[in-house]
Amino acid sequence: MKTPSPDTQHERGAGTVLGLALGGVVMALLLGLLLLAQAGVTASRAASAADLAALAAADAARGLTSGEPCAVAADVASKHNAKITFCTVAGGDVVEVGTELAHPFQWGVAAGRARAGPPP
């Protein structure tokens, strides 16, 4: 059986430590990318909730559906787990709506804003 030479004895396990450190760095980068992607999805959901709430409120303002426009917008937004931050009926049938949607990890909120009304 061959014994290792004394000058290479100090390098045993150095590759393992380097591999674990590299794996940790890759895992941290992937976690950051995952959190960034989740923030993008939450922002998209807030914008979609604002769009749908504004469209429903504009229909109510024009008389196509029953109800008060801002109440209809709040109902539609709540079905998408969003809260209405503001609702303004301007120019008769034009409605502006703002929504907020909480981040799943409780790190803040995503905001959405939309405007809807009859075609010009």
C-alpha positions as CSV (number, residue, x, y, z in Angstrom):
1,M,0.0,0.0,0.0
2,K,1.2,3.4,-0.9
3,T,1.4,6.1,1.7
4,P,0.8,9.8,0.7
5,S,3.8,11.9,0.5
6,P,4.2,14.4,3.4
7,D,4.0,17.5,1.2
8,T,0.4,16.7,0.0
9,Q,-1.0,15.8,3.4
10,H,-2.2,19.3,4.1
11,E,-4.4,19.5,1.0
12,R,-6.7,16.6,2.0
13,G,-10.3,17.9,2.1
14,A,-9.6,21.3,0.6
15,G,-11.7,20.4,-2.5
16,T,-14.7,19.5,-0.3
17,V,-14.6,22.8,1.5
18,L,-14.3,24.7,-1.8
19,G,-17.2,22.7,-3.3
20,L,-19.4,23.4,-0.2
21,A,-18.6,27.1,-0.4
22,L,-19.4,27.2,-4.1
23,G,-22.6,25.3,-3.5
24,G,-23.6,27.8,-0.8
25,V,-23.0,30.7,-3.1
26,V,-25.1,29.1,-5.9
27,M,-27.9,28.4,-3.4
28,A,-27.9,32.1,-2.2
29,L,-28.0,33.4,-5.7
30,L,-30.9,31.0,-6.6
31,L,-32.8,32.2,-3.5
32,G,-32.3,35.8,-4.5
33,L,-33.5,35.0,-8.0
34,L,-36.6,33.2,-6.6
35,L,-37.5,36.2,-4.4
36,L,-37.1,38.6,-7.3
37,A,-39.3,36.4,-9.5
38,Q,-41.9,36.2,-6.7
39,A,-42.0,40.0,-6.4
40,G,-42.6,40.3,-10.2
41,V,-45.5,37.8,-10.0
42,T,-47.0,39.7,-7.1
43,A,-46.7,43.0,-9.0
44,S,-48.4,41.5,-12.0
45,R,-51.2,40.1,-9.8
46,A,-51.7,43.6,-8.3
47,A,-51.9,45.2,-11.8
48,S,-54.3,42.5,-13.0
49,A,-56.6,43.1,-10.0
50,A,-56.5,46.9,-10.7
51,D,-57.4,46.3,-14.3
52,L,-60.3,44.0,-13.6
53,A,-61.6,46.3,-10.8
54,A,-61.4,49.3,-13.0
55,L,-63.3,47.6,-15.8
56,A,-66.0,46.4,-13.5
57,A,-66.4,49.9,-12.0
58,A,-66.5,51.5,-15.4
59,D,-69.4,49.1,-16.4
60,A,-71.2,50.1,-13.2
61,A,-70.6,53.8,-13.9
62,R,-72.1,53.4,-17.4
63,G,-75.1,51.6,-16.0
64,L,-74.2,48.3,-17.7
65,T,-74.2,46.5,-14.3
66,S,-75.9,47.4,-11.0
67,G,-74.1,48.9,-8.0
68,E,-72.0,51.9,-7.0
69,P,-68.7,51.9,-9.1
70,C,-66.3,52.0,-6.2
71,A,-68.1,49.3,-4.3
72,V,-68.1,47.1,-7.4
73,A,-64.4,47.7,-7.8
74,A,-63.7,46.8,-4.1
75,D,-65.7,43.6,-4.5
76,V,-63.7,42.5,-7.6
77,A,-60.4,43.4,-6.0
78,S,-61.2,41.4,-2.9
79,K,-61.9,38.4,-5.0
80,H,-58.2,38.7,-6.1
81,N,-56.9,39.2,-2.5
82,A,-56.2,42.8,-3.2
83,K,-57.3,46.0,-1.4
84,I,-58.5,49.2,-3.1
85,T,-56.3,52.1,-2.2
86,F,-58.3,54.7,-4.2
87,C,-61.2,54.8,-6.5
88,T,-62.2,57.9,-8.5
89,V,-65.0,58.3,-10.9
90,A,-64.0,61.1,-13.2
91,G,-65.6,62.6,-16.3
92,G,-68.9,60.7,-15.8
93,D,-67.9,57.2,-16.9
94,V,-64.1,57.1,-16.5
95,V,-62.9,55.3,-13.4
96,E,-59.4,55.2,-11.9
97,V,-58.6,52.4,-9.4
98,G,-55.5,51.7,-7.3
99,T,-54.9,48.4,-5.6
100,E,-52.4,46.9,-3.1
101,L,-51.5,43.2,-2.8
102,A,-49.4,41.9,0.1
103,H,-46.2,40.0,-0.6
104,P,-46.5,36.4,0.4
105,F,-43.5,36.7,2.7
106,Q,-44.8,39.9,4.4
107,W,-42.0,42.0,2.9
108,G,-44.2,44.8,1.7
109,V,-46.9,45.3,-0.9
110,A,-47.2,45.5,-4.6
111,A,-49.3,48.3,-6.1
112,G,-51.4,48.4,-9.2
113,R,-53.2,51.2,-10.9
114,A,-55.7,51.2,-13.8
115,R,-58.1,53.5,-15.6
116,A,-61.1,52.4,-17.6
117,G,-64.1,53.9,-19.3
118,P,-65.9,54.1,-22.6
119,P,-63.9,54.4,-25.8
120,P,-63.2,58.0,-26.9
